[in-house]
Amino acid sequence: MTDATDDFRTLLKSGDLPAAVRSLRPHAETLPLAELARAVRALGEAAGFKDLAKAAKTAAKRPEDPKALYDLGYACVERGIAFLGIAPLRAALARVPGSRTLLAELVAALADGERHAEAAALLAARGDLLPAWPETYLLAHHTLLAGDLPGARAAAGRLTAPEDDTWSWAHARQRRILARAELAAAAGPLDSTDLRGWQFALTGTLLATLSPYGYDAGMSGRFAFLGDTHDTCRRGLARLALALDATGRRPATVSLLPGRSDRILGLAAATVLALPAVPYEPTRTDTLVVAYQLGEEDLALQERTDGQIVYEHATRWTGPPPVSADFSALQAQFVTEPWKEDTRPEEEIARDIAAADPTADEGDGATPPDTDEAFRAYAAALAPGWLTGPRDRIGSAGPVPSSRFA
């Protein structure tokens, strides 16, 4: 191995596999393929991933063989290190340029790293030879995630309904996203800074607040590490009340999910909105379901029940939840609940939240103005596309970039 992988060898020897993987990132697409394969083999052996180690061993011996390179790239994608599979897959596709399988796997590897513009360019390069399903669908999808609404609209316009029902859900989701994007584009700029607009377009989520810190230092309205407070929780609920009023939505109850943090915030929401709190039932209509953070246990919320509104306080934007909330107070990478060490009864903590100050934090002054009046008008403009369709997950942060931390 070359000097470029000195750190990798040291970290691997120390047993720090995550750091060893990170050390390869700057070199993943410049190392000779045989050397990259040897590094991946070492990772696979250290992690106990026999499939990855075997594919890498073969590719190291046959770095000119498209099949060996494909197997290595595929194993990298499957094992969660897709960025290490891009160079082998790109090299394999160069040797077999007409392969739909290689093209699809390279697009998947790029998408895993949210390199949507590159994935779209790769697909667009096929021109009129690009098949409709799934390739043209994927072209529209990645063009949209790259922030090019006109380009996505044009690509989607070339699609007819898929003959294979496997893709019907994706086709319907894409049509919903495009329809919401048109609403968001009419209500705001929908450019690379419009976090609220793109969140609504992609997931149907109405984002309540923007981080008042680091907006022009790489965060673009998202939080990185958030030590949450009662005031921040209260502000999210105040914005929810504005949105409900602006859109004419009137839930009759607040449904309490079983998690402690969910129950605390749900009880606070019930007090703020002057609604009765009831246990969560999947079939309950006209209710506000409150979650502090959504998780795998909340998958039942994906399908919409009449009048049901799902509220999430802190959405983890670097690992989108399996269900997209209808309303999110904020986006953060890491968050600590304000009551983490508070052992008081849930009802007492909820009362503190309801009595907290909903006034916005002035922050560092770099975040654009976001008044209650402007938010109310924005929510009203998006009302025709809000609370429609299933709560689809989008496994991408979308076109608005933010700095993320290991």
C-alpha positions as CSV (number, residue, x, y, z in Angstrom):
1,M,0.0,0.0,0.0
2,T,1.1,3.6,-0.6
3,D,1.7,6.5,1.8
4,A,-1.9,7.6,1.2
5,T,-3.0,4.6,3.3
6,D,-0.5,4.9,6.1
7,D,-3.2,6.3,8.5
8,F,-5.6,3.5,7.4
9,R,-3.1,0.8,8.3
10,T,-2.3,2.4,11.7
11,L,-6.0,2.8,12.6
12,L,-6.9,-0.7,11.4
13,K,-4.1,-2.1,13.5
14,S,-5.4,-0.2,16.5
15,G,-8.9,-1.8,16.0
16,D,-10.6,1.6,15.3
17,L,-12.6,0.4,12.2
18,P,-14.8,3.5,11.9
19,A,-11.8,5.8,11.9
20,A,-10.0,3.5,9.4
21,V,-13.0,3.7,7.1
22,R,-13.1,7.5,7.3
23,S,-9.4,7.7,6.6
24,L,-10.0,6.2,3.2
25,R,-12.6,8.7,2.1
26,P,-10.1,11.3,0.7
27,H,-8.4,8.6,-1.4
28,A,-11.4,6.4,-2.4
29,E,-11.4,7.6,-6.0
30,T,-7.7,8.1,-6.6
31,L,-6.1,5.0,-5.3
32,P,-5.1,2.3,-7.8
33,L,-8.0,-0.2,-8.0
34,A,-5.9,-3.1,-6.8
35,E,-4.7,-1.1,-3.8
36,L,-8.2,0.0,-2.9
37,A,-9.4,-3.5,-3.1
38,R,-6.6,-4.7,-0.8
39,A,-7.7,-2.0,1.7
40,V,-11.3,-3.0,1.5
41,R,-10.3,-6.7,1.9
42,A,-8.6,-5.8,5.2
43,L,-11.7,-3.9,6.3
44,G,-13.9,-6.8,5.4
45,E,-11.7,-9.3,7.3
46,A,-11.5,-7.0,10.4
47,A,-15.3,-6.6,10.4
48,G,-16.1,-10.2,9.8
49,F,-17.8,-9.4,6.5
50,K,-16.8,-12.5,4.5
51,D,-18.7,-11.5,1.4
52,L,-16.9,-8.1,1.3
53,A,-13.5,-9.6,1.9
54,K,-14.0,-12.3,-0.8
55,A,-15.1,-9.8,-3.4
56,A,-12.2,-7.4,-2.6
57,K,-9.7,-10.3,-2.7
58,T,-10.9,-11.2,-6.2
59,A,-10.8,-7.6,-7.4
60,A,-7.3,-7.1,-6.1
61,K,-6.2,-10.0,-8.2
62,R,-8.2,-9.0,-11.3
63,P,-8.6,-5.2,-11.3
64,E,-9.3,-5.2,-15.0
65,D,-12.2,-7.7,-14.7
66,P,-15.6,-5.8,-14.9
67,K,-17.4,-8.7,-13.0
68,A,-14.9,-8.6,-10.2
69,L,-15.1,-4.8,-10.0
70,Y,-18.9,-5.0,-10.0
71,D,-18.9,-7.5,-7.2
72,L,-16.6,-5.3,-5.1
73,G,-18.7,-2.2,-5.7
74,Y,-21.9,-4.1,-4.9
75,A,-20.5,-5.5,-1.7
76,C,-19.4,-2.0,-0.6
77,V,-22.9,-0.6,-1.2
78,E,-24.5,-3.5,0.7
79,R,-22.1,-3.1,3.6
80,G,-22.7,0.6,4.1
81,I,-19.4,1.9,2.6
82,A,-20.8,2.8,-0.8
83,F,-18.2,5.6,-1.3
84,L,-15.5,2.8,-1.6
85,G,-17.5,1.2,-4.3
86,I,-17.7,4.2,-6.7
87,A,-14.3,3.8,-8.3
88,P,-14.6,0.1,-9.0
89,L,-18.1,0.5,-10.4
90,R,-17.1,3.5,-12.5
91,A,-14.1,1.5,-13.9
92,A,-16.4,-1.5,-14.6
93,L,-18.9,0.7,-16.4
94,A,-16.1,2.2,-18.6
95,R,-15.3,-1.3,-19.7
96,V,-18.9,-2.3,-20.3
97,P,-20.6,1.0,-21.1
98,G,-23.9,-0.5,-22.1
99,S,-24.5,-2.4,-18.9
100,R,-27.8,-1.3,-17.2
101,T,-26.8,-3.3,-14.1
102,L,-23.5,-1.5,-13.7
103,L,-25.2,1.9,-14.3
104,A,-27.9,1.2,-11.7
105,E,-25.3,0.2,-9.1
106,L,-23.1,3.2,-9.7
107,V,-26.1,5.5,-9.4
108,A,-27.0,3.8,-6.1
109,A,-23.5,4.3,-4.8
110,L,-23.5,8.0,-5.7
111,A,-27.0,8.4,-4.2
112,D,-25.8,6.9,-0.9
113,G,-23.4,9.8,-0.6
114,E,-26.1,12.3,-1.7
115,R,-24.2,13.0,-4.9
116,H,-27.4,13.5,-6.8
117,A,-26.2,15.9,-9.5
118,E,-23.5,13.3,-10.5
119,A,-26.0,10.5,-10.5
120,A,-28.3,12.6,-12.7
121,A,-25.5,13.6,-15.1
122,L,-24.5,9.9,-15.4
123,L,-28.1,9.0,-16.4
124,A,-28.6,12.0,-18.7
125,A,-25.5,11.1,-20.6
126,R,-27.4,8.2,-22.1
127,G,-29.6,10.6,-24.0
128,D,-32.4,9.1,-26.0
129,L,-31.0,5.6,-25.2
130,L,-32.1,5.8,-21.6
131,P,-34.9,3.4,-20.9
132,A,-38.0,4.7,-19.1
133,W,-38.1,2.4,-16.1
134,P,-36.4,2.7,-13.9
135,E,-33.6,4.8,-15.5
136,T,-35.6,7.9,-16.6
137,Y,-37.5,7.8,-13.3
138,L,-34.2,7.8,-11.5
139,L,-33.0,10.7,-13.7
140,A,-36.1,12.7,-12.7
141,H,-35.6,11.7,-9.0
142,H,-32.0,12.6,-8.7
143,T,-32.4,15.8,-10.8
144,L,-35.1,16.8,-8.3
145,L,-32.9,15.9,-5.3
146,A,-30.1,18.0,-6.9
147,G,-32.4,21.0,-6.8
148,D,-33.2,21.3,-10.5
149,L,-37.0,21.5,-10.7
150,P,-37.4,22.4,-14.4
151,G,-35.0,19.5,-15.3
152,A,-36.9,17.1,-13.1
153,R,-40.2,18.2,-14.5
154,A,-38.9,17.6,-18.1
155,A,-37.6,14.1,-17.3
156,A,-40.8,13.1,-15.4
157,G,-42.8,14.3,-18.4
158,R,-41.3,11.6,-20.5
159,L,-42.5,8.9,-18.2
160,T,-45.6,6.8,-18.8
161,A,-47.1,4.6,-16.1
162,P,-44.8,1.7,-15.4
163,E,-45.8,-1.7,-16.7
164,D,-44.2,-3.3,-13.6
165,D,-46.3,-2.6,-10.5
166,T,-43.1,-2.7,-8.5
167,W,-42.5,0.9,-9.6
168,S,-46.0,2.2,-9.2
169,W,-45.4,3.5,-5.7
170,A,-42.3,5.4,-6.8
171,H,-44.2,6.9,-9.7
172,A,-47.0,8.1,-7.5
173,R,-44.5,9.5,-4.9
174,Q,-42.7,11.4,-7.7
175,R,-45.9,13.0,-8.9
176,R,-46.7,14.1,-5.3
177,I,-43.2,15.6,-4.8
178,L,-43.5,17.5,-8.1
179,A,-46.9,18.9,-7.2
180,R,-45.7,20.0,-3.8
181,A,-42.6,21.5,-5.4
182,E,-44.7,23.7,-7.7
183,L,-46.5,25.0,-4.6
184,A,-43.3,25.7,-2.8
185,A,-41.8,27.4,-5.8
186,A,-44.8,29.7,-6.0
187,A,-44.5,30.6,-2.2
188,G,-40.7,31.0,-2.0
189,P,-37.5,30.8,-4.0
190,L,-37.0,27.0,-3.9
191,D,-33.3,27.5,-4.4
192,S,-30.2,26.0,-2.7
193,T,-31.0,28.1,0.4
194,D,-34.7,27.3,0.8
195,L,-34.6,24.7,3.4
196,R,-38.3,25.0,4.3
197,G,-39.4,24.9,0.7
198,W,-37.5,21.8,-0.2
199,Q,-38.5,20.0,3.0
200,F,-42.1,20.5,2.1
201,A,-41.6,19.5,-1.6
202,L,-39.7,16.3,-0.8
203,T,-41.6,15.0,2.3
204,G,-44.8,17.1,2.7
205,T,-43.3,18.3,6.1
206,L,-43.9,21.9,7.1
207,L,-40.7,23.0,8.9
208,A,-41.5,25.4,11.7
209,T,-38.2,27.1,12.6
210,L,-34.7,27.7,11.3
211,S,-31.6,27.5,13.4
212,P,-30.5,31.0,14.5
213,Y,-26.8,29.9,14.5
214,G,-24.4,29.2,11.8
215,Y,-26.7,29.9,8.9
216,D,-23.9,31.4,6.8
217,A,-21.2,29.1,8.2
218,G,-22.5,25.9,6.5
219,M,-25.7,25.1,8.4
220,S,-28.3,26.8,6.3
221,G,-31.0,26.7,9.0
222,R,-30.2,23.3,10.4
223,F,-28.8,22.5,13.8
224,A,-25.7,20.2,14.3
225,F,-25.5,19.6,18.0
226,L,-28.6,20.9,19.9
227,G,-28.8,21.0,23.6
228,D,-32.6,21.4,23.6
229,T,-34.6,23.7,26.0
230,H,-38.1,24.1,27.2
231,D,-38.2,27.4,25.3
232,T,-37.3,25.7,22.0
233,C,-40.0,23.1,22.5
234,R,-42.5,25.8,23.3
235,R,-41.6,27.7,20.2
236,G,-42.2,24.7,18.0
237,L,-45.7,24.3,19.5
238,A,-46.4,28.0,19.0
239,R,-45.5,27.7,15.3
240,L,-47.7,24.6,15.1
241,A,-50.7,26.6,16.4
242,L,-50.0,29.3,13.8
243,A,-50.0,26.7,11.0
244,L,-53.2,25.0,12.2
245,D,-54.9,28.4,12.3
246,A,-53.6,29.4,8.9
247,T,-54.6,26.2,7.2
248,G,-58.0,25.8,8.9
249,R,-57.1,22.5,10.6
250,R,-58.8,21.7,13.8
251,P,-57.7,18.5,15.5
252,A,-60.0,17.4,18.3
253,T,-57.5,15.6,20.5
254,V,-53.7,15.1,21.1
255,S,-52.6,11.5,20.8
256,L,-49.9,10.4,23.2
257,L,-47.3,8.0,21.9
258,P,-45.8,5.6,24.5
259,G,-42.3,7.0,24.7
260,R,-41.5,9.2,27.7
261,S,-40.2,12.1,25.6
262,D,-43.2,11.8,23.3
263,R,-45.6,11.8,26.2
264,I,-44.0,14.9,27.8
265,L,-44.2,16.9,24.6
266,G,-47.7,15.6,23.8
267,L,-49.0,16.7,27.2
268,A,-47.4,20.1,26.7
269,A,-49.1,20.3,23.2
270,A,-52.5,19.4,24.7
271,T,-52.1,22.3,27.2
272,V,-50.9,24.8,24.6
273,L,-53.7,23.9,22.2
274,A,-56.3,23.4,24.9
275,L,-57.2,19.9,23.7
276,P,-57.7,16.7,25.6
277,A,-54.8,14.2,25.6
278,V,-55.7,10.6,24.7
279,P,-53.7,7.4,24.2
280,Y,-52.5,6.9,20.6
281,E,-54.7,4.6,18.5
282,P,-53.8,4.1,14.8
283,T,-57.4,4.5,13.6
284,R,-58.2,7.7,15.6
285,T,-59.2,10.5,13.3
286,D,-58.9,14.3,13.7
287,T,-56.0,14.0,16.1
288,L,-52.6,15.5,16.6
289,V,-50.0,12.7,17.1
290,V,-46.9,14.2,18.9
291,A,-43.4,12.7,18.8
292,Y,-40.2,14.1,20.1
293,Q,-38.3,12.1,17.5
294,L,-39.8,9.5,15.1
295,G,-38.3,6.1,15.0
296,E,-38.8,2.6,13.5
297,E,-41.5,1.9,16.1
298,D,-43.7,4.6,14.5
299,L,-44.0,3.0,11.0
300,A,-47.7,2.6,11.5
301,L,-47.9,6.4,11.0
302,Q,-46.9,6.1,7.3
303,E,-50.4,5.7,6.1
304,R,-52.7,8.7,6.7
305,T,-55.8,8.5,8.8
306,D,-58.5,11.2,8.2
307,G,-57.7,14.4,10.0
308,Q,-54.5,12.9,11.6
309,I,-51.6,15.3,11.9
310,V,-48.1,14.0,12.9
311,Y,-45.9,16.4,14.8
312,E,-42.2,15.8,15.3
313,H,-40.1,18.1,17.4
314,A,-36.6,17.3,16.2
315,T,-36.0,15.7,12.8
316,R,-32.6,14.1,12.4
317,W,-31.7,15.3,8.9
318,T,-28.6,13.2,8.5
319,G,-30.7,10.0,9.1
320,P,-34.2,10.8,8.0
321,P,-36.9,8.9,10.0
322,P,-38.8,6.0,8.4
323,V,-41.9,8.2,8.5
324,S,-41.9,11.9,7.4
325,A,-43.8,14.1,9.9
326,D,-46.5,16.5,8.7
327,F,-44.9,19.2,10.9
328,S,-41.4,19.4,12.3
329,A,-40.3,22.0,14.7
330,L,-36.6,21.9,13.7
331,Q,-33.9,19.8,12.0
332,A,-30.8,18.6,14.0
333,Q,-28.1,16.0,13.6
334,F,-27.7,15.3,17.3
335,V,-30.1,16.5,20.0
336,T,-30.3,16.1,23.8
337,E,-33.7,16.4,25.5
338,P,-34.0,19.1,28.1
339,W,-35.4,16.6,30.6
340,K,-32.8,13.9,30.1
341,E,-31.7,14.0,33.7
342,D,-35.1,15.3,35.0
343,T,-36.8,12.5,37.0
344,R,-40.0,14.5,37.8
345,P,-43.4,13.3,36.6
346,E,-44.1,13.8,33.0
347,E,-47.0,16.1,33.8
348,E,-44.8,18.5,35.7
349,I,-42.2,18.8,32.9
350,A,-45.0,19.3,30.4
351,R,-46.4,22.2,32.4
352,D,-42.9,23.8,32.4
353,I,-42.8,23.5,28.6
354,A,-46.3,25.0,28.2
355,A,-45.3,28.0,30.4
356,A,-41.9,28.5,28.7
357,D,-41.1,31.5,26.4
358,P,-41.9,30.9,22.7
359,T,-39.9,34.0,21.6
360,A,-37.3,33.2,19.0
361,D,-33.6,33.1,20.0
362,E,-31.9,36.1,18.4
363,G,-28.9,33.9,17.6
364,D,-25.8,35.2,15.8
365,G,-27.8,37.5,13.4
366,A,-26.9,35.6,10.2
367,T,-30.2,33.7,9.8
368,P,-32.7,35.5,7.5
369,P,-35.7,37.1,9.2
370,D,-38.5,34.5,9.9
371,T,-41.4,36.3,11.4
372,D,-44.6,34.7,12.7
373,E,-46.6,36.7,10.1
374,A,-44.4,35.4,7.2
375,F,-44.6,31.8,8.5
376,R,-48.4,32.1,8.8
377,A,-48.7,33.3,5.2
378,Y,-46.3,30.6,3.9
379,A,-48.3,27.9,5.7
380,A,-51.5,29.2,4.1
381,A,-49.9,29.2,0.7
382,L,-48.9,25.5,1.0
383,A,-52.2,24.4,2.5
384,P,-53.5,22.8,-0.7
385,G,-50.6,20.3,-0.7
386,W,-50.3,19.8,3.0
387,L,-51.6,16.6,4.7
388,T,-52.1,14.7,1.5
389,G,-50.9,11.2,0.6
390,P,-48.8,8.8,2.6
391,R,-45.9,10.1,4.8
392,D,-43.1,8.9,2.5
393,R,-39.5,8.7,3.6
394,I,-36.9,10.4,1.5
395,G,-33.4,9.1,2.4
396,S,-31.6,12.3,1.5
397,A,-31.2,15.7,3.0
398,G,-32.2,17.2,-0.3
399,P,-30.8,20.1,-2.3
400,V,-29.9,22.4,0.6
401,P,-26.4,21.6,1.8
402,S,-25.5,21.7,5.5
403,S,-22.3,20.8,7.4
404,R,-22.5,17.5,9.1
405,F,-20.3,16.1,11.9
406,A,-18.9,12.6,12.6
